[in-house]
Amino acid sequence: MAYVIAEPCIDVKDGACTHVCPVDCIQTSDESRQYFIDPSRCIACRACELYCPVNAIFSTWDLPAKWRASEAVNASFFVR
């Protein structure tokens, strides 16, 4: 299980989650409108979820159906 950043992060990009991630798996780019979690590096520690100011981070099991596409969006950010 990994964590996913969903739509509430779009255009916010606060970054609080990046400072608490022990494996540095949360990234973005200047062009991106949100942060993304690398599912291959996420250790499911939940730290990012607790610090997200907009409640945009969910475990893949708890991801609301309306944001299910965010799982693929997060993973695709790391395929370059």
C-alpha positions as CSV (number, residue, x, y, z in Angstrom):
1,M,0.0,0.0,0.0
2,A,1.2,3.5,-0.9
3,Y,-0.2,6.9,-0.3
4,V,-1.7,9.2,-3.0
5,I,-2.0,12.9,-3.4
6,A,-5.5,13.8,-4.7
7,E,-7.2,16.8,-6.3
8,P,-7.4,19.0,-3.2
9,C,-3.6,19.6,-3.6
10,I,-4.1,21.1,-7.1
11,D,-2.9,24.7,-7.2
12,V,-2.1,24.7,-3.5
13,K,1.4,23.1,-3.5
14,D,1.9,23.9,0.2
15,G,4.8,21.4,0.6
16,A,4.4,20.7,4.3
17,C,4.2,17.0,3.4
18,T,7.6,17.0,1.7
19,H,9.4,18.1,4.9
20,V,8.1,15.1,7.0
21,C,8.6,12.3,4.4
22,P,11.5,10.1,5.7
23,V,12.2,8.7,2.2
24,D,11.8,11.8,0.1
25,C,9.2,10.2,-2.2
26,I,7.0,13.4,-2.6
27,Q,8.0,15.5,-5.6
28,T,6.7,18.0,-8.1
29,S,8.0,20.2,-10.9
30,D,7.6,23.8,-11.8
31,E,5.0,23.0,-14.4
32,S,3.0,20.7,-12.2
33,R,0.0,22.0,-10.3
34,Q,0.4,19.6,-7.4
35,Y,2.8,17.3,-5.5
36,F,3.0,13.6,-6.3
37,I,4.0,10.5,-4.2
38,D,6.2,7.9,-5.8
39,P,4.4,4.6,-5.1
40,S,7.6,2.6,-5.5
41,R,9.4,4.5,-2.8
42,C,6.5,5.3,-0.4
43,I,6.9,3.3,2.9
44,A,3.3,4.0,4.0
45,C,4.5,5.7,7.2
46,R,1.5,8.1,7.1
47,A,3.5,11.2,8.1
48,C,2.6,13.1,5.0
49,E,-1.1,12.4,5.5
50,L,-1.0,13.9,9.0
51,Y,0.7,17.1,7.8
52,C,-1.2,17.8,4.7
53,P,-3.0,21.2,5.2
54,V,-5.7,20.5,2.6
55,N,-6.4,16.8,3.4
56,A,-5.4,15.7,0.0
57,I,-3.3,12.6,0.9
58,F,-4.9,9.1,1.3
59,S,-3.8,5.5,1.4
60,T,-4.7,3.7,-1.7
61,W,-7.2,1.7,0.3
62,D,-8.9,4.9,1.6
63,L,-8.8,7.0,-1.6
64,P,-12.3,8.3,-2.3
65,A,-13.9,7.0,-5.5
66,K,-14.2,10.5,-6.9
67,W,-10.3,10.8,-6.8
68,R,-9.5,7.2,-7.8
69,A,-7.7,8.5,-11.0
70,S,-5.2,10.3,-8.8
71,E,-3.5,6.9,-8.1
72,A,-2.5,6.6,-11.8
73,V,-1.7,10.3,-12.0
74,N,0.8,10.1,-9.1
75,A,2.5,7.0,-10.5
76,S,2.7,8.4,-14.1
77,F,4.6,11.5,-12.8
78,F,7.5,9.2,-12.0
79,V,7.6,7.5,-15.4
80,R,9.9,9.6,-17.5
